């Protein structure tokens, strides 16, 4: 399938949010509380490109909870239509966007032009957030340790709360997506 076809079959953002069973409250909290910077020249530049975005996501994903509302705020100012595809139902497309060539990490934002050509890709997380996650994982006991699973659950709960509440992370995500979009000719 072409990217235009993937886009056409994808869900509207509002339908995706309404269908969410996990992380909906966190996503809406970030959406409701994130204020875009005064960046009118950037928004106008992106709007002039008439881009659309396909988002590969799942509602259980903490990274999606953080990143999707930031993209939605950008899309409102830049007149960028965003549609959602569930990763697990769309592996044919997901497998074209593996992280490090192996991982089905999400979210992935695929930006396409009017002709349906990919012009940029972003995801699954901003570099500063990757550093935070890597540091958190490094503190875990070895995988064969008896308390590894419990400590990993605690770590993911901590990361999720940090994503939801740390507004600096929100701005890191914004700057990372902006940087990718500014690279489009």
Secondary structure, DSSP 8 states (H G I E B T S, - for coil): --HHHHHHHSEEHHHHHHH--SSHHHHHHHHHH----S-HHHHHHHHHTT-EEEEEE-TT-HHHHHHHHHHHHHHHHHT-EEEEEEGGG-HHHHTTS-BTTTB--S-EEEEE-TTS-EEEEEES--HHHHHHHHHHHHTS--TTSTTHHHHHHHHHHHHHHHHHH-HHHHHHHHHHHHHHHHT--
